[in-house]
Every structure is written in structure tokens, then in C-alpha cells.
């Protein structure tokens, strides 16, 4: 299946020292049942062979699969973290929609097909799917029956405050200059963007089926998301900003902090046993 002129998807991958995982990520895009329009690999000043691996992959793909999406490599002038890299790719994107994939994640082959069917069918601004599973289950997952019977559900800001169900590698958005990832945050910057979108009352649909996974599974080397304490501080900062800007009520602010603190304590206690 291929995209048409009204549903072209630009895939954006921030890359930093990901030579060991980027091939699997790119393979999962190339093997989609719904072809991406382009793949924008934004290298954030990697110190390993990331650039060489992407360059070789792009050249081989162009020679062997002329029908495959083009792979564009862009190198940042200085290391700035995921947000500036994603925003650089977003500004370059020529597709009608943008999809985000982390360099150590992979997609189920029907990920783009399933989400774009929802995006085009409902006219929603954005969509995501259930949380990540390990690489092997993603490859072996039998999703046909689940996707056929699936009823996407709308996300709300209220539900997101108490249960963060949106992961970056699951998200597809309409391509618009109205939104970008905040570049003044290193943790929970994606959560802040999702909250902004939902607080603007944009329609955001959730597919409750896992369609992405981590290269190497949960035992893989952790990235920024492993810094649990800093992630919690980042989330609390987002809550304060939402309340300060009048996007949530005092009650939502207080209960969101309470729920977040409780979940944080539970996670810390579980890590001790």
C-alpha cells in the first residue's frame, strides 16, 4: 500500500550514537504496509559510526528499492538533545503528516497503515498507540484481528494528566508550524507538547494496541527515559506551567501532582524488591 497526495507521512528520527540500533529502526519503516513519504534522520553530533551507517543504508536502499521512501540525513551544528533535533526534522518535513520514531525503537509493519486509516477517517489532529513492547513480540504480534475490531478512543487532557499513555515513537500529527517540541527541557518535553495540543482541544485518537518496540527489548541500554527522578521533576514542571497558563484548574493541578507523586513512590519502592 502506498500513500496518496493527501496522506504523505514524513518520519523523523533524532539520532545520537545509535549506530547499533538505527538499521533496525530504518528497516521497520521500509517494511511498512503503508509506505512513508520520506525519512528524516537528524544526527545530533554523534561520536560513533551513526552517520556512516545511515549513509550506507540510504545508498543501498536507493539502489535496491527505488520505490522505497527516500532517506535524508541532516547533521546538527551542535548537540542539543532530542527536541532541537526533532524540531529540525519537523521544519524540513514535506509530508502532510509527521511521525516520530526514536533511533532505538522499531514499528510493527502495520503501524502507519493502522494509524493513517484513523487519521484520515476521523480527521483528527493526532494519534498514538499503546505502550511499547519488546522487539520479538512486535515482530510476532498477530494484529490483524485486533486492528479489524479496534475502536480508537479520543484522548483528553484530563486523562493524560493522570495517566501518560502517549509515547513519542507512537505519535503521528498533522504537519503544521503551530506546534514544536519545547527546547528548554531535557525531560518530559514530549509530554509538555502533548499537553499543549490537548489543552488546545485538538482531537487526538488512541489505538489501544501495541505497534512499536524497543531494539533489544527492555534489557537494552537505557536512554534519557531511564532517569526516573529527572523525569518526575520534568512532569511536575509541566503541571505547574499548565496551571500558570490557565490550561488546567487548581483541582486538576493538585490531583495531578498527587497522582504523579504516588506513582513515583510506588515505582521507587518496586525497584527495591
C-alpha positions in Angstrom: 0.0 0.0 0.0 1.3 3.5 -0.8 0.4 6.9 0.4 -1.6 9.4 -1.7 -1.2 13.1 -2.1 -3.4 13.8 0.9 -1.7 11.4 3.4 2.0 11.6 2.9 3.9 10.8 6.1 7.3 12.2 6.9 9.1 10.1 9.6 11.5 12.0 11.9 14.3 10.2 13.8 16.6 12.1 16.2 19.9 10.2 16.1 22.7 10.2 18.6 25.3 7.5 18.9 22.8 5.0 17.5 25.0 3.0 15.1 24.0 -0.3 16.8 20.2 0.3 16.5 19.4 2.6 13.6 19.4 -0.1 11.0 16.6 -2.0 12.8 14.7 1.3 13.1 15.0 2.1 9.4 14.1 -1.5 8.4 10.9 -1.2 10.4 10.0 1.9 8.4 10.9 0.5 5.0 8.9 -2.7 5.7 5.6 -0.8 6.5 2.5 -1.9 4.6 1.8 1.8 4.1 4.8 3.5 2.6 6.3 6.6 4.3 6.9 9.6 2.1 10.3 10.3 3.5 12.6 9.5 6.4 14.5 12.4 8.0 17.4 11.2 10.1 18.7 14.1 12.2 22.1 13.4 13.6 22.8 15.3 16.9 26.6 15.3 16.6 27.1 11.5 17.1 30.5 10.4 18.1 30.2 6.8 16.8 29.5 5.5 13.3 25.9 6.6 13.2 26.4 8.9 10.1 28.3 6.3 8.2 25.7 3.6 8.9 22.8 5.8 7.8 24.7 7.0 4.7 25.4 3.4 3.6 21.9 2.3 4.4 20.4 5.2 2.3 22.7 4.4 -0.7 21.9 0.7 -0.6 18.2 1.3 -0.3 18.1 3.8 -3.2 20.0 1.3 -5.4 17.9 -1.8 -4.4 14.5 -0.3 -3.7 13.8 2.7 -5.9 10.2 2.6 -4.7 11.2 2.9 -1.1 10.9 6.2 0.8 13.9 8.5 0.5 16.2 8.8 3.5 17.5 12.2 4.2 20.4 12.7 6.6 20.7 16.1 8.3 23.6 16.9 10.7 23.0 19.4 13.6 25.7 22.0 14.1 25.8 21.3 17.8 24.4 18.7 20.2 21.2 20.0 21.6 19.2 16.9 22.6 16.1 15.3 21.1 13.8 18.4 20.9 16.0 20.6 18.7 16.7 17.5 16.5 13.0 16.6 16.2 12.1 20.2 15.5 14.8 20.5 12.8 13.3 17.5 11.1 9.8 18.8 11.6 10.8 22.1 9.8 12.3 20.1 6.9 9.3 17.7 6.6 7.4 17.9 3.3 4.7 15.4 4.2 1.1 16.2 5.2 1.8 14.3 8.5 4.8 13.8 10.7 5.5 10.6 12.6 8.2 10.3 15.2 10.5 7.3 15.8 13.3 7.0 18.3 16.5 5.6 17.0 16.3 2.6 19.4 12.7 1.7 18.6 11.0 -0.2 15.8 7.5 -0.3 14.4 5.1 -3.1 13.7 4.7 -3.4 9.9 1.1 -2.2 10.1 1.7 0.8 12.3 1.4 3.5 9.7 -1.4 1.8 7.9 -3.5 1.5 11.1 -2.9 5.0 12.3 -3.4 6.7 9.0 -6.6 4.9 8.5 -7.8 6.5 11.8 -6.2 9.9 10.9 -7.8 10.2 7.5 -11.1 8.5 8.6 -11.7 10.8 11.6 -9.9 13.9 10.5 -8.2 14.0 13.9 -5.1 16.2 14.5 -3.0 13.4 16.1 -3.0 9.7 17.0 -0.9 7.3 19.0 -1.0 3.7 20.1 -0.4 1.6 23.2 2.9 1.4 25.0 5.9 -0.3 23.7 6.6 -4.0 23.9 9.8 -5.9 23.4 11.2 -6.4 19.9 10.3 -10.1 19.5 6.6 -9.6 20.4 6.4 -6.7 18.0 7.7 -9.0 15.2 5.4 -11.9 16.1 2.4 -9.9 17.1 -0.8 -11.0 15.4 -2.6 -7.7 15.0 -5.0 -8.3 12.1 -7.9 -9.4 14.2 -7.3 -6.8 16.9 -7.0 -4.0 14.4 -10.1 -5.1 12.5 -12.2 -4.9 15.7 -10.4 -1.9 17.1 -12.4 1.2 18.1 -10.0 4.2 18.6 -10.8 6.3 21.6 -10.2 10.1 22.0 -7.6 11.3 24.4 -8.3 14.2 26.7 -6.1 16.4 28.7 -7.7 15.2 31.9 -6.9 11.6 31.1 -3.3 12.4 30.1 -2.6 14.3 33.4 -3.3 11.2 35.4 -2.1 8.5 33.0 0.5 9.4 30.5 -0.3 7.0 27.7 1.4 8.8 24.7 4.9 7.7 23.8 6.8 9.7 21.2 7.5 6.7 18.9 3.8 6.2 18.6 2.7 9.7 17.6 1.5 10.9 14.2 0.5 14.6 13.9 -0.7 16.8 11.1 2.2 18.8 9.8 1.8 22.3 11.0 4.1 25.1 12.1 1.8 25.7 15.1 3.5 23.2 17.4 7.0 22.2 18.2 8.8 20.3 21.0 10.0 22.7 23.8 13.8 23.1 23.5 14.3 24.4 27.1 13.6 20.9 28.6 15.6 17.7 28.5 13.0 15.6 30.3 9.2 15.3 29.6 9.5 17.8 26.7 7.3 15.4 24.7 4.7 15.2 27.5 4.6 19.0 27.5 3.8 19.1 23.8 1.1 16.5 24.1 -0.5 18.5 26.9 -0.3 21.7 24.9 -2.0 20.0 21.9 -4.8 18.5 24.1 -5.3 21.7 26.0 -5.9 23.5 22.7 -8.8 20.9 22.3 -7.2 19.3 19.2 -8.6 15.8 18.6 -6.1 13.1 19.5 -7.1 9.4 19.0 -5.6 6.4 20.8 -5.3 2.9 19.3 -5.2 0.5 22.2 -2.8 -2.0 20.6 1.0 -2.1 20.8 2.6 -1.2 17.5 6.2 -0.4 18.4 9.0 -2.0 20.4 12.5 -1.4 21.7 15.5 -2.7 19.8 17.0 -5.4 22.1 13.9 -5.3 24.4 13.7 -3.8 27.9 17.2 -5.1 28.7 18.7 -2.7 26.2 20.9 0.2 27.3 18.6 2.8 28.7 18.5 6.3 27.4 17.1 9.6 28.8 13.9 8.0 29.9 15.8 5.9 32.5 16.5 9.0 34.6 13.3 8.5 36.7 13.9 11.3 39.2 14.6 13.9 36.5 11.6 12.7 34.5 9.4 13.2 37.6 10.7 16.7 38.1 10.0 17.4 34.4 6.4 16.3 34.7 5.8 18.4 37.8 7.2 21.4 35.9 4.7 20.7 33.1 1.9 20.7 35.6 3.0 24.0 37.1 3.2 25.5 33.6 -0.3 24.3 32.6 -1.8 25.8 35.8 0.1 29.0 35.5 -1.2 29.4 31.9 -4.7 28.7 32.9 -4.9 25.5 30.9 -5.9 23.4 33.9 -7.9 24.1 37.1 -6.5 24.2 40.6 -8.2 20.9 41.3 -6.6 19.3 38.3 -3.2 20.7 39.2 -3.3 19.4 42.8 -4.7 16.0 42.0 -2.3 15.5 39.0 0.7 16.2 41.3 -0.7 13.9 44.0 -1.2 11.0 41.5 2.2 11.6 39.9 4.0 11.6 43.3 2.1 8.4 44.3 3.1 6.6 41.2 6.7 7.8 41.5 6.9 6.4 45.1 5.4 3.1 44.1 7.9 2.8 41.2 10.8 3.5 43.5 9.6 1.0 46.1 9.1 -1.7 43.4 12.7 -1.1 42.3 13.9 -2.1 45.7 12.4 -5.6 45.6 
